């Protein structure tokens, strides 16, 4: 009879401990020395929508600006070459007109000396 009293007393103590956790008896796990010494990789934070959108906007703006810069630079070179060609053509035309005027002046001078 004494064994029944002791066993029932032990059950009464053990039952509240098992009911204390939601899923029955709770068991604690502990890592051994090998697992504790292992290096843990740092947790990467996900890039938020706002930061990702802002980064994408700035990257797109910088890319578009660089593309526009090189486009304008190329157009400037082309227009500069065309302007230089026009200047050389104008200079050649002026030299032809100047030589034509000299020829006319010489003819006028020669005709006035004959008279």
KOLNU-634955 format. One line per field, with one value per atom (N, C-alpha, C): residue number from 1; atom name; x, y, z. Coordinates in Angstrom, 3 decimals. Example, Ala and Ser with C-alpha at 12.3 -4.5 7.8 and 13.67 -1.06 7.14 Angstrom:
n: c(1	1	1	2	2	2)
atom: c(N	CA	C	N	CA	C)
X: c(13.190	12.300	13.200	12.850	13.670	12.900)
Y: c(-5.690	-4.500	-3.300	-2.250	-1.060	0.030)
Z: c(7.800	7.800	7.800	7.080	7.140	7.870)
***
This chain:
n: c(1	1	1	2	2	2	3	3	3	4	4	4	5	5	5	6	6	6	7	7	7	8	8	8	9	9	9	10	10	10	11	11	11	12	12	12	13	13	13	14	14	14	15	15	15	16	16	16	17	17	17	18	18	18	19	19	19	20	20	20	21	21	21	22	22	22	23	23	23	24	24	24	25	25	25	26	26	26	27	27	27	28	28	28	29	29	29	30	30	30	31	31	31	32	32	32	33	33	33	34	34	34	35	35	35	36	36	36	37	37	37	38	38	38	39	39	39	40	40	40	41	41	41	42	42	42	43	43	43	44	44	44	45	45	45	46	46	46	47	47	47	48	48	48	49	49	49	50	50	50	51	51	51	52	52	52	53	53	53	54	54	54	55	55	55	56	56	56	57	57	57	58	58	58	59	59	59	60	60	60	61	61	61	62	62	62	63	63	63	64	64	64	65	65	65	66	66	66	67	67	67	68	68	68	69	69	69	70	70	70	71	71	71	72	72	72	73	73	73	74	74	74	75	75	75	76	76	76	77	77	77	78	78	78	79	79	79	80	80	80	81	81	81	82	82	82	83	83	83	84	84	84	85	85	85	86	86	86	87	87	87	88	88	88	89	89	89	90	90	90	91	91	91	92	92	92	93	93	93	94	94	94	95	95	95	96	96	96	97	97	97	98	98	98	99	99	99	100	100	100	101	101	101	102	102	102	103	103	103	104	104	104	105	105	105	106	106	106	107	107	107	108	108	108	109	109	109	110	110	110	111	111	111	112	112	112	113	113	113	114	114	114	115	115	115)
atom: c(N	CA	C	N	CA	C	N	CA	C	N	CA	C	N	CA	C	N	CA	C	N	CA	C	N	CA	C	N	CA	C	N	CA	C	N	CA	C	N	CA	C	N	CA	C	N	CA	C	N	CA	C	N	CA	C	N	CA	C	N	CA	C	N	CA	C	N	CA	C	N	CA	C	N	CA	C	N	CA	C	N	CA	C	N	CA	C	N	CA	C	N	CA	C	N	CA	C	N	CA	C	N	CA	C	N	CA	C	N	CA	C	N	CA	C	N	CA	C	N	CA	C	N	CA	C	N	CA	C	N	CA	C	N	CA	C	N	CA	C	N	CA	C	N	CA	C	N	CA	C	N	CA	C	N	CA	C	N	CA	C	N	CA	C	N	CA	C	N	CA	C	N	CA	C	N	CA	C	N	CA	C	N	CA	C	N	CA	C	N	CA	C	N	CA	C	N	CA	C	N	CA	C	N	CA	C	N	CA	C	N	CA	C	N	CA	C	N	CA	C	N	CA	C	N	CA	C	N	CA	C	N	CA	C	N	CA	C	N	CA	C	N	CA	C	N	CA	C	N	CA	C	N	CA	C	N	CA	C	N	CA	C	N	CA	C	N	CA	C	N	CA	C	N	CA	C	N	CA	C	N	CA	C	N	CA	C	N	CA	C	N	CA	C	N	CA	C	N	CA	C	N	CA	C	N	CA	C	N	CA	C	N	CA	C	N	CA	C	N	CA	C	N	CA	C	N	CA	C	N	CA	C	N	CA	C	N	CA	C	N	CA	C	N	CA	C	N	CA	C	N	CA	C	N	CA	C	N	CA	C	N	CA	C	N	CA	C	N	CA	C	N	CA	C	N	CA	C	N	CA	C	N	CA	C	N	CA	C	N	CA	C	N	CA	C	N	CA	C	N	CA	C)
X: c(0.801	0.000	0.859	1.929	2.840	3.378	3.574	4.084	3.047	1.765	0.719	0.655	0.840	0.806	1.995	3.163	4.363	4.231	3.746	3.626	2.549	1.448	0.408	0.909	1.722	2.287	3.267	4.041	4.989	4.240	3.121	2.328	1.733	1.276	0.685	1.725	2.950	4.010	4.389	4.452	4.876	3.816	2.548	1.475	1.447	1.535	1.537	2.756	3.878	5.046	4.808	4.160	3.900	2.807	1.854	0.772	1.219	2.374	2.818	3.131	3.577	3.823	2.599	2.437	1.244	1.207	2.350	2.404	2.952	2.831	3.315	4.649	5.413	6.692	7.610	8.256	9.162	10.579	11.295	12.659	13.595	14.619	15.561	16.682	17.044	18.129	19.340	20.478	21.700	22.676	23.400	24.355	25.655	26.282	27.562	28.647	29.836	30.959	31.250	31.055	31.361	30.442	29.150	28.209	28.368	28.759	28.930	30.155	31.165	32.376	32.213	31.192	31.000	30.647	31.175	30.907	29.494	28.801	27.434	27.477	26.874	26.853	25.964	26.362	25.529	24.216	23.183	21.864	21.785	21.402	21.285	19.891	19.858	18.573	18.041	16.781	16.235	16.152	16.408	16.330	14.858	14.479	13.084	12.661	11.383	10.846	11.251	11.232	11.586	13.054	13.925	15.358	15.670	15.038	15.273	14.786	13.632	13.100	13.960	14.421	15.285	16.608	17.166	18.432	18.251	17.167	16.893	16.702	15.997	15.790	17.115	17.955	19.249	20.151	20.127	20.936	20.450	19.154	18.600	18.895	18.800	19.087	20.545	21.439	22.870	23.187	22.591	22.816	22.301	21.108	20.530	21.354	21.819	22.656	23.962	24.582	25.833	25.588	24.510	24.174	23.894	23.160	22.853	24.112	25.032	26.284	27.065	27.195	27.948	27.216	25.890	25.121	25.345	25.251	25.446	26.885	27.841	29.241	29.464	28.849	28.977	28.328	27.144	26.477	27.308	27.941	28.795	29.968	30.587	31.711	31.282	30.125	29.623	29.332	28.643	28.312	29.564	30.541	31.799	32.547	32.547	33.199	32.481	31.149	30.394	30.669	30.736	31.023	32.422	33.381	34.755	34.811	34.100	34.047	33.427	32.359	31.727	32.670	33.427	34.383	35.454	35.963	36.975	36.386	35.137	34.486	34.297	33.911	33.747	35.081	36.135	37.471	37.916	37.648	38.008	37.207	35.931	35.098	35.589	35.972	36.488	37.792	38.654	39.918	39.662	38.681	38.335	37.798	36.923	36.368	37.480	38.392	39.504	40.387	40.666	41.485	40.718	39.409	38.597	38.594	38.467	38.467	39.825	40.930	42.272	42.405	41.909	41.962	41.180	39.991	39.184	39.881	40.493	41.205	42.373	43.081	44.207	43.718	42.591	42.026	41.576	40.957	40.499	41.708	42.760	43.977	44.636	44.676	45.286	44.472	43.157	42.321	42.432	42.607	42.747	44.121	45.175	46.492	46.542	45.763	45.730	45.107	44.245	43.552	44.387)
Y: c(-1.169	0.000	1.254	1.209	2.357	2.642	1.598	1.822	2.522	2.235	2.921	4.400	4.718	6.119	6.866	6.265	6.914	7.051	6.018	6.089	7.095	7.168	8.146	9.565	9.725	11.051	11.464	10.514	10.814	11.172	10.516	10.829	12.235	12.589	13.913	15.024	14.754	15.736	15.764	14.621	14.533	15.046	14.861	15.263	16.775	17.595	19.044	19.484	18.805	19.162	18.858	17.760	17.391	18.276	18.702	19.546	21.001	21.341	22.728	23.159	22.244	22.600	22.267	22.872	22.709	21.355	20.862	19.620	18.466	18.507	17.421	17.801	16.798	17.041	17.809	18.791	19.612	19.138	18.973	18.484	19.566	19.822	20.855	20.215	20.881	20.403	21.288	20.693	21.484	20.973	21.885	21.528	21.082	20.138	19.685	20.690	20.436	21.341	21.491	20.439	20.510	21.496	21.470	22.368	23.805	24.000	25.348	26.024	25.250	25.821	26.180	25.643	25.912	27.386	27.955	29.359	29.500	30.501	30.756	31.874	31.644	32.650	33.815	35.044	36.187	36.176	36.619	36.645	37.864	37.635	38.742	39.339	40.646	41.324	41.443	41.174	41.347	42.837	43.171	44.559	44.918	45.967	46.366	46.948	47.054	47.570	49.022	49.798	51.218	51.373	50.655	50.762	50.208	49.103	48.523	49.444	50.044	50.980	52.218	52.726	53.907	53.581	52.430	52.014	51.826	51.211	51.024	52.347	53.277	54.594	55.314	55.305	55.991	55.318	53.994	53.278	53.587	53.611	53.943	55.375	56.284	57.688	57.879	57.227	57.340	56.717	55.583	54.935	55.781	56.345	57.198	58.469	59.037	60.237	59.970	58.829	58.476	58.245	57.548	57.324	58.628	59.519	60.816	61.645	61.582	62.324	61.877	60.571	60.076	60.357	60.334	60.670	62.130	63.029	64.456	64.720	64.043	64.203	63.769	62.664	62.184	63.173	63.679	64.660	65.944	66.340	67.524	67.332	66.151	65.879	65.919	65.327	65.309	66.730	67.504	68.874	69.729	69.498	70.240	69.919	68.644	68.262	68.899	68.911	69.538	71.043	71.687	73.115	73.402	72.568	72.738	72.577	71.588	71.410	72.625	73.168	74.355	75.560	75.691	76.793	76.666	75.454	75.258	75.520	75.107	75.370	76.870	77.598	79.045	79.731	79.257	79.825	79.612	78.430	78.163	79.050	79.279	80.143	81.582	82.050	83.413	83.569	82.569	82.644	82.668	81.901	81.928	83.293	83.850	85.180	86.230	86.105	87.050	86.983	85.789	85.654	86.178	85.967	86.463	87.999	88.593	90.056	90.612	89.976	90.416	90.389	89.304	89.190	90.322	90.624	91.712	93.067	93.271	94.533	94.689	93.588	93.646	93.955	93.384	93.657	95.096	95.632	97.021	97.956	97.634	98.452	98.430	97.260	97.138	97.891	97.872	98.582	100.103	100.586	102.028	102.530	101.708	102.109	102.210	101.414	101.430	102.712	103.290	104.466	105.655)
Z: c(0.000	0.000	0.000	0.628	0.659	-0.730	-1.503	-2.860	-3.718	-3.464	-4.217	-3.862	-2.646	-2.210	-2.819	-2.820	-3.380	-4.897	-5.564	-7.021	-7.430	-6.659	-6.993	-6.711	-5.689	-5.392	-6.493	-6.988	-8.075	-9.344	-9.609	-10.789	-10.693	-9.514	-9.343	-9.560	-9.228	-9.454	-10.944	-11.588	-12.985	-13.949	-13.674	-14.585	-14.775	-13.758	-14.011	-14.841	-14.691	-15.491	-16.966	-17.262	-18.645	-19.240	-18.453	-18.932	-19.067	-18.528	-18.591	-20.021	-20.831	-22.230	-23.052	-24.142	-24.951	-25.640	-26.075	-26.823	-26.004	-24.733	-23.899	-23.275	-22.964	-22.293	-23.228	-22.704	-23.490	-23.249	-24.328	-24.223	-24.711	-23.950	-24.374	-25.190	-26.252	-27.113	-26.898	-26.866	-26.762	-27.804	-28.394	-29.437	-28.794	-29.433	-28.931	-29.263	-28.860	-29.085	-30.575	-31.339	-32.775	-33.474	-33.151	-33.796	-33.318	-32.091	-31.578	-32.183	-32.550	-33.118	-34.596	-35.228	-36.653	-36.864	-37.939	-38.244	-38.784	-38.319	-38.751	-39.782	-40.943	-42.001	-41.574	-41.903	-41.526	-42.299	-41.658	-42.269	-43.182	-44.444	-45.395	-45.283	-45.212	-45.163	-46.588	-46.795	-48.152	-48.478	-49.734	-50.163	-50.271	-49.597	-49.597	-50.930	-51.123	-52.386	-52.585	-51.530	-51.661	-52.009	-51.272	-51.558	-52.932	-53.310	-54.633	-55.739	-55.533	-56.524	-56.653	-55.519	-55.542	-56.204	-55.879	-56.501	-58.004	-58.425	-59.844	-60.564	-59.922	-60.522	-60.699	-59.673	-59.768	-60.791	-60.836	-61.821	-63.239	-63.444	-64.758	-65.165	-64.210	-64.496	-64.870	-64.127	-64.427	-65.784	-66.084	-67.386	-68.536	-68.355	-69.389	-69.565	-68.459	-68.541	-69.269	-68.968	-69.650	-71.136	-71.469	-72.877	-73.603	-72.936	-73.536	-73.718	-72.777	-72.880	-74.110	-74.300	-75.448	-76.761	-76.755	-77.952	-78.334	-77.344	-77.609	-78.043	-77.427	-77.803	-79.250	-79.654	-81.028	-82.004	-81.666	-82.513	-82.620	-81.532	-81.545	-82.493	-82.445	-83.344	-84.806	-85.104	-86.484	-86.955	-86.131	-86.537	-86.647	-85.786	-85.850	-87.146	-87.546	-88.807	-89.999	-89.982	-91.074	-91.139	-89.987	-89.943	-90.467	-90.102	-90.589	-92.107	-92.639	-94.093	-94.780	-94.186	-94.759	-94.713	-93.655	-93.555	-94.630	-94.822	-95.870	-97.259	-97.485	-98.777	-98.980	-97.921	-98.005	-98.274	-97.623	-97.842	-99.294	-99.838	-101.237	-102.183	-101.880	-102.718	-102.666	-101.490	-101.344	-102.120	-102.070	-102.818	-104.333	-104.802	-106.234	-106.632	-105.807	-106.105	-106.082	-105.117	-105.027	-106.279	-106.739	-107.960	-109.178	-109.227	-110.332	-110.344	-109.137	-109.022	-109.442	-109.060	-109.472	-110.996	-111.572	-113.033	-113.688	-113.156	-113.709	-113.534	-112.358	-112.123	-113.098	-113.340	-114.269	-115.694	-116.073	-117.404	-117.518	-116.449	-116.462	-116.534	-115.774	-115.789	-117.172	-117.767	-119.103	-120.131	-120.034	-121.004	-120.824	-119.595	-119.356	-119.826	-119.798	-120.236	-121.762	-122.456	-123.916	-124.437	-123.782	-124.272	-124.089)
***
